[in-house]
Amino acid sequence: MFKKIVATATLLFAAASFAAVDVNKGSEADLDGLKGVGPALSKRILDARKQGEFKDWADLMQRVKGVKEKAAAKLSAEGLTVNGKAYAGGDAPAAAPKAGKPAKVAAKE
């Protein structure tokens, strides 16, 4: 009986510790509680959020320095969401090609 109580308590604790934090609603403490988010990143997120809520992951990545595709995927895996949605990859804004460099063309031999 004791083992069942301990197992149940452990499962409840594990479920509670992986609570999702929405970037538009989370406090500084909520954001800092996520692995990969420190005081500097949480401050940048909160400062950008003052301009308006984030529409989606692409908006977050565009407005918050240090959050790009790789970081977004890691933060999402730790429980960060934008409007309740996890990062799905490919939400990043399209990168503009660099001007002044011609496209590489494969040489035929």
N, CA, C and O atoms as CSV, one atom per row, in Angstrom:
chain,resi,resn,atom,element,x,y,z
A,1,MET,N,N,0.827,-1.191,0.000
A,1,MET,CA,C,0.000,0.000,0.000
A,1,MET,C,C,0.874,1.258,0.000
A,1,MET,O,O,0.597,2.215,-0.723
A,2,PHE,N,N,1.927,1.245,0.816
A,2,PHE,CA,C,2.823,2.395,0.908
A,2,PHE,C,C,3.486,2.672,-0.444
A,2,PHE,O,O,3.662,3.828,-0.830
A,3,LYS,N,N,3.852,1.603,-1.160
A,3,LYS,CA,C,4.490,1.769,-2.468
A,3,LYS,C,C,3.548,2.445,-3.458
A,3,LYS,O,O,3.989,3.253,-4.275
A,4,LYS,N,N,2.259,2.127,-3.397
A,4,LYS,CA,C,1.286,2.745,-4.292
A,4,LYS,C,C,1.153,4.239,-4.007
A,4,LYS,O,O,1.036,5.049,-4.927
A,5,ILE,N,N,1.172,4.589,-2.730
A,5,ILE,CA,C,1.068,6.005,-2.352
A,5,ILE,C,C,2.289,6.770,-2.839
A,5,ILE,O,O,2.165,7.866,-3.385
A,6,VAL,N,N,3.459,6.195,-2.641
A,6,VAL,CA,C,4.702,6.843,-3.080
A,6,VAL,C,C,4.728,6.965,-4.604
A,6,VAL,O,O,5.124,8.003,-5.135
A,7,ALA,N,N,4.309,5.915,-5.308
A,7,ALA,CA,C,4.297,5.946,-6.770
A,7,ALA,C,C,3.325,7.007,-7.280
A,7,ALA,O,O,3.639,7.737,-8.220
A,8,THR,N,N,2.169,7.094,-6.677
A,8,THR,CA,C,1.175,8.089,-7.076
A,8,THR,C,C,1.684,9.502,-6.818
A,8,THR,O,O,1.527,10.384,-7.663
A,9,ALA,N,N,2.289,9.718,-5.664
A,9,ALA,CA,C,2.832,11.034,-5.329
A,9,ALA,C,C,3.942,11.418,-6.306
A,9,ALA,O,O,4.037,12.576,-6.711
A,10,THR,N,N,4.766,10.469,-6.680
A,10,THR,CA,C,5.855,10.722,-7.624
A,10,THR,C,C,5.309,11.121,-8.990
A,10,THR,O,O,5.813,12.054,-9.614
A,11,LEU,N,N,4.281,10.418,-9.456
A,11,LEU,CA,C,3.675,10.745,-10.745
A,11,LEU,C,C,3.035,12.126,-10.733
A,11,LEU,O,O,3.162,12.878,-11.700
A,12,LEU,N,N,2.352,12.463,-9.653
A,12,LEU,CA,C,1.736,13.781,-9.544
A,12,LEU,C,C,2.778,14.884,-9.530
A,12,LEU,O,O,2.594,15.927,-10.157
A,13,PHE,N,N,3.877,14.654,-8.813
A,13,PHE,CA,C,4.951,15.639,-8.762
A,13,PHE,C,C,5.574,15.824,-10.140
A,13,PHE,O,O,5.850,16.950,-10.551
A,14,ALA,N,N,5.799,14.716,-10.857
A,14,ALA,CA,C,6.402,14.793,-12.196
A,14,ALA,C,C,5.489,15.557,-13.150
A,14,ALA,O,O,5.964,16.363,-13.949
A,15,ALA,N,N,4.194,15.312,-13.074
A,15,ALA,CA,C,3.250,16.012,-13.955
A,15,ALA,C,C,3.202,17.499,-13.625
A,15,ALA,O,O,3.122,18.333,-14.527
A,16,ALA,N,N,3.252,17.831,-12.347
A,16,ALA,CA,C,3.194,19.239,-11.943
A,16,ALA,C,C,4.475,19.980,-12.301
A,16,ALA,O,O,4.431,21.178,-12.581
A,17,SER,N,N,5.601,19.304,-12.299
A,17,SER,CA,C,6.867,19.969,-12.580
A,17,SER,C,C,7.031,20.267,-14.068
A,17,SER,O,O,7.867,21.090,-14.442
A,18,PHE,N,N,6.249,19.613,-14.919
A,18,PHE,CA,C,6.330,19.878,-16.355
A,18,PHE,C,C,5.122,20.690,-16.813
A,18,PHE,O,O,4.505,20.382,-17.833
A,19,ALA,N,N,4.804,21.692,-16.077
A,19,ALA,CA,C,3.701,22.569,-16.465
A,19,ALA,C,C,4.202,23.524,-17.542
A,19,ALA,O,O,5.289,24.091,-17.434
A,20,ALA,N,N,3.400,23.688,-18.569
A,20,ALA,CA,C,3.777,24.583,-19.655
A,20,ALA,C,C,3.681,26.037,-19.195
A,20,ALA,O,O,2.809,26.401,-18.406
A,21,VAL,N,N,4.587,26.846,-19.704
A,21,VAL,CA,C,4.591,28.282,-19.410
A,21,VAL,C,C,4.372,29.005,-20.732
A,21,VAL,O,O,5.157,28.862,-21.669
A,22,ASP,N,N,3.298,29.780,-20.793
A,22,ASP,CA,C,3.042,30.559,-21.999
A,22,ASP,C,C,3.841,31.851,-21.931
A,22,ASP,O,O,3.811,32.553,-20.920
A,23,VAL,N,N,4.547,32.160,-22.994
A,23,VAL,CA,C,5.431,33.321,-23.030
A,23,VAL,C,C,4.663,34.631,-22.859
A,23,VAL,O,O,5.228,35.623,-22.398
A,24,ASN,N,N,3.386,34.645,-23.225
A,24,ASN,CA,C,2.576,35.854,-23.098
A,24,ASN,C,C,1.958,36.023,-21.713
A,24,ASN,O,O,1.474,37.106,-21.384
A,25,LYS,N,N,1.965,34.980,-20.905
A,25,LYS,CA,C,1.311,35.044,-19.602
A,25,LYS,C,C,2.247,34.781,-18.430
A,25,LYS,O,O,1.933,35.154,-17.300
A,26,GLY,N,N,3.378,34.153,-18.674
A,26,GLY,CA,C,4.287,33.776,-17.603
A,26,GLY,C,C,4.976,34.963,-16.962
A,26,GLY,O,O,5.311,35.944,-17.625
A,27,SER,N,N,5.182,34.854,-15.649
A,27,SER,CA,C,5.918,35.892,-14.923
A,27,SER,C,C,7.413,35.671,-15.107
A,27,SER,O,O,7.844,34.683,-15.702
A,28,GLU,N,N,8.181,36.600,-14.591
A,28,GLU,CA,C,9.643,36.455,-14.660
A,28,GLU,C,C,10.075,35.182,-13.952
A,28,GLU,O,O,10.958,34.476,-14.438
A,29,ALA,N,N,9.467,34.878,-12.814
A,29,ALA,CA,C,9.810,33.662,-12.065
A,29,ALA,C,C,9.429,32.414,-12.851
A,29,ALA,O,O,10.165,31.428,-12.843
A,30,ASP,N,N,8.279,32.448,-13.534
A,30,ASP,CA,C,7.860,31.300,-14.345
A,30,ASP,C,C,8.859,31.043,-15.463
A,30,ASP,O,O,9.255,29.904,-15.711
A,31,LEU,N,N,9.261,32.123,-16.138
A,31,LEU,CA,C,10.210,31.983,-17.241
A,31,LEU,C,C,11.574,31.512,-16.741
A,31,LEU,O,O,12.194,30.641,-17.351
A,32,ASP,N,N,12.046,32.093,-15.618
A,32,ASP,CA,C,13.336,31.686,-15.047
A,32,ASP,C,C,13.325,30.226,-14.614
A,32,ASP,O,O,14.378,29.589,-14.564
A,33,GLY,N,N,12.162,29.695,-14.305
A,33,GLY,CA,C,12.050,28.309,-13.864
A,33,GLY,C,C,12.266,27.298,-14.969
A,33,GLY,O,O,12.457,26.113,-14.697
A,34,LEU,N,N,12.239,27.746,-16.205
A,34,LEU,CA,C,12.467,26.837,-17.320
A,34,LEU,C,C,13.959,26.651,-17.560
A,34,LEU,O,O,14.735,27.605,-17.505
A,35,LYS,N,N,14.345,25.411,-17.826
A,35,LYS,CA,C,15.742,25.130,-18.141
A,35,LYS,C,C,16.083,25.822,-19.460
A,35,LYS,O,O,15.370,25.669,-20.452
A,36,GLY,N,N,17.159,26.572,-19.463
A,36,GLY,CA,C,17.575,27.290,-20.665
A,36,GLY,C,C,17.189,28.754,-20.658
A,36,GLY,O,O,17.618,29.519,-21.522
A,37,VAL,N,N,16.378,29.148,-19.683
A,37,VAL,CA,C,15.987,30.558,-19.572
A,37,VAL,C,C,16.579,31.109,-18.290
A,37,VAL,O,O,16.240,30.664,-17.194
A,38,GLY,N,N,17.455,32.069,-18.433
A,38,GLY,CA,C,18.050,32.709,-17.269
A,38,GLY,C,C,17.496,34.107,-17.104
A,38,GLY,O,O,16.588,34.509,-17.831
A,39,PRO,N,N,18.034,34.845,-16.157
A,39,PRO,CA,C,17.544,36.202,-15.907
A,39,PRO,C,C,17.650,37.129,-17.124
A,39,PRO,O,O,16.761,37.948,-17.354
A,40,ALA,N,N,18.711,37.007,-17.890
A,40,ALA,CA,C,18.895,37.891,-19.046
A,40,ALA,C,C,17.846,37.617,-20.124
A,40,ALA,O,O,17.253,38.548,-20.668
A,41,LEU,N,N,17.619,36.343,-20.431
A,41,LEU,CA,C,16.646,36.000,-21.460
A,41,LEU,C,C,15.225,36.326,-21.007
A,41,LEU,O,O,14.423,36.824,-21.797
A,42,SER,N,N,14.912,36.054,-19.759
A,42,SER,CA,C,13.561,36.373,-19.280
A,42,SER,C,C,13.319,37.880,-19.331
A,42,SER,O,O,12.205,38.313,-19.628
A,43,LYS,N,N,14.343,38.684,-19.048
A,43,LYS,CA,C,14.204,40.144,-19.129
A,43,LYS,C,C,13.973,40.580,-20.570
A,43,LYS,O,O,13.138,41.448,-20.827
A,44,ARG,N,N,14.709,39.984,-21.520
A,44,ARG,CA,C,14.515,40.327,-22.936
A,44,ARG,C,C,13.105,39.949,-23.403
A,44,ARG,O,O,12.479,40.683,-24.168
A,45,ILE,N,N,12.619,38.805,-22.937
A,45,ILE,CA,C,11.268,38.369,-23.298
A,45,ILE,C,C,10.235,39.351,-22.741
A,45,ILE,O,O,9.333,39.786,-23.457
A,46,LEU,N,N,10.375,39.697,-21.457
A,46,LEU,CA,C,9.412,40.611,-20.835
A,46,LEU,C,C,9.459,41.999,-21.453
A,46,LEU,O,O,8.420,42.639,-21.616
A,47,ASP,N,N,10.658,42.476,-21.802
A,47,ASP,CA,C,10.790,43.786,-22.450
A,47,ASP,C,C,10.108,43.787,-23.815
A,47,ASP,O,O,9.421,44.746,-24.169
A,48,ALA,N,N,10.298,42.712,-24.582
A,48,ALA,CA,C,9.663,42.624,-25.900
A,48,ALA,C,C,8.150,42.463,-25.763
A,48,ALA,O,O,7.396,42.943,-26.609
A,49,ARG,N,N,7.712,41.801,-24.720
A,49,ARG,CA,C,6.280,41.590,-24.499
A,49,ARG,C,C,5.559,42.895,-24.164
A,49,ARG,O,O,4.355,43.016,-24.390
A,50,LYS,N,N,6.299,43.881,-23.621
A,50,LYS,CA,C,5.700,45.185,-23.325
A,50,LYS,C,C,5.209,45.880,-24.589
A,50,LYS,O,O,4.281,46.687,-24.535
A,51,GLN,N,N,5.827,45.570,-25.721
A,51,GLN,CA,C,5.423,46.156,-27.004
A,51,GLN,C,C,4.141,45.516,-27.527
A,51,GLN,O,O,3.497,46.060,-28.424
A,52,GLY,N,N,3.781,44.398,-26.988
A,52,GLY,CA,C,2.595,43.664,-27.429
A,52,GLY,C,C,2.836,42.182,-27.293
A,52,GLY,O,O,3.980,41.729,-27.288
A,53,GLU,N,N,1.749,41.415,-27.182
A,53,GLU,CA,C,1.886,39.964,-27.049
A,53,GLU,C,C,2.489,39.373,-28.315
A,53,GLU,O,O,2.361,39.927,-29.407
A,54,PHE,N,N,3.150,38.231,-28.139
A,54,PHE,CA,C,3.735,37.517,-29.271
A,54,PHE,C,C,2.621,36.781,-30.000
A,54,PHE,O,O,1.798,36.117,-29.370
A,55,LYS,N,N,2.592,36.895,-31.324
A,55,LYS,CA,C,1.553,36.238,-32.122
A,55,LYS,C,C,1.832,34.757,-32.292
A,55,LYS,O,O,0.927,33.926,-32.212
A,56,ASP,N,N,3.105,34.436,-32.529
A,56,ASP,CA,C,3.499,33.050,-32.768
A,56,ASP,C,C,4.998,32.924,-32.521
A,56,ASP,O,O,5.655,33.884,-32.116
A,57,TRP,N,N,5.526,31.741,-32.769
A,57,TRP,CA,C,6.955,31.512,-32.515
A,57,TRP,C,C,7.823,32.374,-33.424
A,57,TRP,O,O,8.879,32.845,-33.000
A,58,ALA,N,N,7.400,32.585,-34.651
A,58,ALA,CA,C,8.185,33.424,-35.569
A,58,ALA,C,C,8.301,34.846,-35.024
A,58,ALA,O,O,9.360,35.467,-35.113
A,59,ASP,N,N,7.216,35.353,-34.464
A,59,ASP,CA,C,7.219,36.690,-33.871
A,59,ASP,C,C,8.167,36.740,-32.675
A,59,ASP,O,O,8.925,37.697,-32.517
A,60,LEU,N,N,8.124,35.720,-31.846
A,60,LEU,CA,C,9.036,35.640,-30.688
A,60,LEU,C,C,10.492,35.617,-31.140
A,60,LEU,O,O,11.327,36.336,-30.591
A,61,MET,N,N,10.795,34.794,-32.133
A,61,MET,CA,C,12.176,34.671,-32.610
A,61,MET,C,C,12.671,35.957,-33.259
A,61,MET,O,O,13.858,36.279,-33.198
A,62,GLN,N,N,11.756,36.684,-33.875
A,62,GLN,CA,C,12.152,37.929,-34.525
A,62,GLN,C,C,12.412,39.038,-33.506
A,62,GLN,O,O,13.315,39.851,-33.702
A,63,ARG,N,N,11.641,39.082,-32.430
A,63,ARG,CA,C,11.711,40.189,-31.486
A,63,ARG,C,C,12.638,39.964,-30.301
A,63,ARG,O,O,13.044,40.934,-29.661
A,64,VAL,N,N,12.987,38.718,-29.984
A,64,VAL,CA,C,13.824,38.440,-28.810
A,64,VAL,C,C,15.193,37.947,-29.261
A,64,VAL,O,O,15.323,36.879,-29.859
A,65,LYS,N,N,16.209,38.749,-28.958
A,65,LYS,CA,C,17.580,38.404,-29.318
A,65,LYS,C,C,17.976,37.105,-28.595
A,65,LYS,O,O,17.729,36.945,-27.400
A,66,GLY,N,N,18.583,36.202,-29.333
A,66,GLY,CA,C,19.058,34.953,-28.746
A,66,GLY,C,C,18.090,33.789,-28.875
A,66,GLY,O,O,18.406,32.671,-28.470
A,67,VAL,N,N,16.919,34.041,-29.433
A,67,VAL,CA,C,15.958,32.953,-29.639
A,67,VAL,C,C,15.786,32.767,-31.139
A,67,VAL,O,O,15.114,33.549,-31.811
A,68,LYS,N,N,16.404,31.725,-31.639
A,68,LYS,CA,C,16.276,31.337,-33.043
A,68,LYS,C,C,15.739,29.906,-33.070
A,68,LYS,O,O,15.275,29.409,-32.045
A,69,GLU,N,N,15.794,29.244,-34.210
A,69,GLU,CA,C,15.180,27.921,-34.360
A,69,GLU,C,C,15.683,26.907,-33.333
A,69,GLU,O,O,14.885,26.221,-32.694
A,70,LYS,N,N,16.987,26.814,-33.179
A,70,LYS,CA,C,17.558,25.816,-32.273
A,70,LYS,C,C,17.134,26.087,-30.828
A,70,LYS,O,O,16.720,25.170,-30.118
A,71,ALA,N,N,17.235,27.335,-30.399
A,71,ALA,CA,C,16.842,27.698,-29.034
A,71,ALA,C,C,15.340,27.527,-28.842
A,71,ALA,O,O,14.897,27.082,-27.783
A,72,ALA,N,N,14.550,27.879,-29.865
A,72,ALA,CA,C,13.096,27.737,-29.770
A,72,ALA,C,C,12.711,26.277,-29.575
A,72,ALA,O,O,11.825,25.970,-28.777
A,73,ALA,N,N,13.365,25.386,-30.291
A,73,ALA,CA,C,13.067,23.960,-30.156
A,73,ALA,C,C,13.395,23.473,-28.746
A,73,ALA,O,O,12.629,22.708,-28.159
A,74,LYS,N,N,14.534,23.915,-28.199
A,74,LYS,CA,C,14.921,23.507,-26.843
A,74,LYS,C,C,13.963,24.070,-25.798
A,74,LYS,O,O,13.542,23.357,-24.887
A,75,LEU,N,N,13.618,25.352,-25.932
A,75,LEU,CA,C,12.714,25.977,-24.967
A,75,LEU,C,C,11.333,25.340,-25.023
A,75,LEU,O,O,10.690,25.156,-23.990
A,76,SER,N,N,10.880,25.007,-26.211
A,76,SER,CA,C,9.586,24.361,-26.362
A,76,SER,C,C,9.597,22.983,-25.706
A,76,SER,O,O,8.619,22.580,-25.076
A,77,ALA,N,N,10.704,22.269,-25.856
A,77,ALA,CA,C,10.818,20.952,-25.223
A,77,ALA,C,C,10.798,21.059,-23.699
A,77,ALA,O,O,10.394,20.122,-23.012
A,78,GLU,N,N,11.231,22.196,-23.180
A,78,GLU,CA,C,11.225,22.406,-21.726
A,78,GLU,C,C,9.866,22.899,-21.215
A,78,GLU,O,O,9.652,22.986,-20.006
A,79,GLY,N,N,8.950,23.222,-22.134
A,79,GLY,CA,C,7.607,23.608,-21.728
A,79,GLY,C,C,7.173,25.007,-22.089
A,79,GLY,O,O,6.081,25.419,-21.700
A,80,LEU,N,N,7.983,25.758,-22.819
A,80,LEU,CA,C,7.596,27.106,-23.219
A,80,LEU,C,C,6.632,27.018,-24.403
A,80,LEU,O,O,6.861,26.259,-25.344
A,81,THR,N,N,5.565,27.794,-24.348
A,81,THR,CA,C,4.608,27.841,-25.447
A,81,THR,C,C,4.357,29.297,-25.829
A,81,THR,O,O,4.613,30.213,-25.048
A,82,VAL,N,N,3.849,29.489,-27.048
A,82,VAL,CA,C,3.402,30.805,-27.501
A,82,VAL,C,C,1.930,30.642,-27.868
A,82,VAL,O,O,1.584,29.923,-28.805
A,83,ASN,N,N,1.080,31.318,-27.115
A,83,ASN,CA,C,-0.368,31.176,-27.281
A,83,ASN,C,C,-0.810,29.718,-27.186
A,83,ASN,O,O,-1.694,29.268,-27.916
A,84,GLY,N,N,-0.175,28.995,-26.272
A,84,GLY,CA,C,-0.547,27.606,-26.021
A,84,GLY,C,C,0.011,26.606,-27.005
A,84,GLY,O,O,-0.300,25.419,-26.916
A,85,LYS,N,N,0.830,27.054,-27.945
A,85,LYS,CA,C,1.356,26.154,-28.965
A,85,LYS,C,C,2.851,25.938,-28.785
A,85,LYS,O,O,3.603,26.881,-28.541
A,86,ALA,N,N,3.268,24.692,-28.907
A,86,ALA,CA,C,4.680,24.344,-28.855
A,86,ALA,C,C,5.320,24.703,-30.198
A,86,ALA,O,O,4.627,24.859,-31.203
A,87,TYR,N,N,6.629,24.832,-30.202
A,87,TYR,CA,C,7.352,25.143,-31.430
A,87,TYR,C,C,7.291,23.928,-32.349
A,87,TYR,O,O,7.609,22.810,-31.942
A,88,ALA,N,N,6.882,24.162,-33.588
A,88,ALA,CA,C,6.731,23.066,-34.542
A,88,ALA,C,C,7.855,23.031,-35.569
A,88,ALA,O,O,7.841,22.187,-36.466
A,89,GLY,N,N,8.816,23.921,-35.456
A,89,GLY,CA,C,9.887,23.979,-36.437
A,89,GLY,C,C,9.367,24.568,-37.735
A,89,GLY,O,O,8.202,24.373,-38.082
A,90,GLY,N,N,10.194,25.267,-38.435
A,90,GLY,CA,C,9.785,25.869,-39.694
A,90,GLY,C,C,8.922,27.112,-39.516
A,90,GLY,O,O,8.457,27.682,-40.503
A,91,ASP,N,N,8.698,27.545,-38.265
A,91,ASP,CA,C,7.921,28.752,-38.022
A,91,ASP,C,C,8.775,30.004,-38.149
A,91,ASP,O,O,8.276,31.120,-38.002
A,92,ALA,N,N,10.044,29.821,-38.418
A,92,ALA,CA,C,10.959,30.957,-38.456
A,92,ALA,C,C,10.691,31.816,-39.682
A,92,ALA,O,O,10.291,31.301,-40.726
A,93,PRO,N,N,10.910,33.117,-39.562
A,93,PRO,CA,C,10.751,33.971,-40.731
A,93,PRO,C,C,11.791,33.611,-41.783
A,93,PRO,O,O,12.918,33.244,-41.450
A,94,ALA,N,N,11.416,33.714,-43.032
A,94,ALA,CA,C,12.343,33.363,-44.105
A,94,ALA,C,C,13.524,34.317,-44.104
A,94,ALA,O,O,13.363,35.533,-44.003
A,95,ALA,N,N,14.707,33.747,-44.217
A,95,ALA,CA,C,15.918,34.564,-44.232
A,95,ALA,C,C,16.081,35.172,-45.620
A,95,ALA,O,O,15.957,34.477,-46.629
A,96,ALA,N,N,16.354,36.445,-45.666
A,96,ALA,CA,C,16.560,37.132,-46.940
A,96,ALA,C,C,17.955,36.798,-47.458
A,96,ALA,O,O,18.904,36.760,-46.676
A,97,PRO,N,N,18.096,36.559,-48.741
A,97,PRO,CA,C,19.433,36.277,-49.280
A,97,PRO,C,C,20.315,37.505,-49.153
A,97,PRO,O,O,19.843,38.639,-49.238
A,98,LYS,N,N,21.587,37.265,-48.950
A,98,LYS,CA,C,22.536,38.367,-48.798
A,98,LYS,C,C,22.772,39.036,-50.149
A,98,LYS,O,O,23.008,38.371,-51.158
A,99,ALA,N,N,22.704,40.328,-50.145
A,99,ALA,CA,C,22.905,41.087,-51.381
A,99,ALA,C,C,24.389,41.148,-51.724
A,99,ALA,O,O,25.240,41.152,-50.834
A,100,GLY,N,N,24.686,41.195,-52.992
A,100,GLY,CA,C,26.062,41.366,-53.423
A,100,GLY,C,C,26.803,40.065,-53.655
A,100,GLY,O,O,27.923,40.082,-54.165
A,101,LYS,N,N,26.211,38.944,-53.298
A,101,LYS,CA,C,26.876,37.673,-53.536
A,101,LYS,C,C,26.101,36.900,-54.593
A,101,LYS,O,O,24.910,36.642,-54.423
A,102,PRO,N,N,26.759,36.532,-55.672
A,102,PRO,CA,C,26.061,35.757,-56.697
A,102,PRO,C,C,25.806,34.332,-56.202
A,102,PRO,O,O,26.550,33.799,-55.379
A,103,ALA,N,N,24.764,33.749,-56.710
A,103,ALA,CA,C,24.432,32.376,-56.325
A,103,ALA,C,C,25.499,31.439,-56.853
A,103,ALA,O,O,26.030,31.647,-57.944
A,104,LYS,N,N,25.814,30.411,-56.086
A,104,LYS,CA,C,26.800,29.429,-56.524
A,104,LYS,C,C,26.159,28.492,-57.524
A,104,LYS,O,O,25.045,28.007,-57.321
A,105,VAL,N,N,26.867,28.246,-58.592
A,105,VAL,CA,C,26.379,27.345,-59.626
A,105,VAL,C,C,27.350,26.186,-59.709
A,105,VAL,O,O,28.564,26.377,-59.779
A,106,ALA,N,N,26.804,24.987,-59.701
A,106,ALA,CA,C,27.674,23.805,-59.768
A,106,ALA,C,C,28.342,23.743,-61.126
A,106,ALA,O,O,27.681,23.877,-62.156
A,107,ALA,N,N,29.653,23.540,-61.132
A,107,ALA,CA,C,30.400,23.458,-62.368
A,107,ALA,C,C,30.288,22.049,-62.939
A,107,ALA,O,O,30.402,21.063,-62.211
A,108,LYS,N,N,30.066,21.965,-64.239
A,108,LYS,CA,C,29.963,20.654,-64.910
A,108,LYS,C,C,31.350,20.275,-65.372
A,108,LYS,O,O,32.101,21.088,-65.911
A,109,GLU,N,N,31.664,19.012,-65.144
A,109,GLU,CA,C,32.999,18.538,-65.562
A,109,GLU,C,C,32.909,17.644,-66.742
A,109,GLU,O,O,33.930,17.156,-67.226
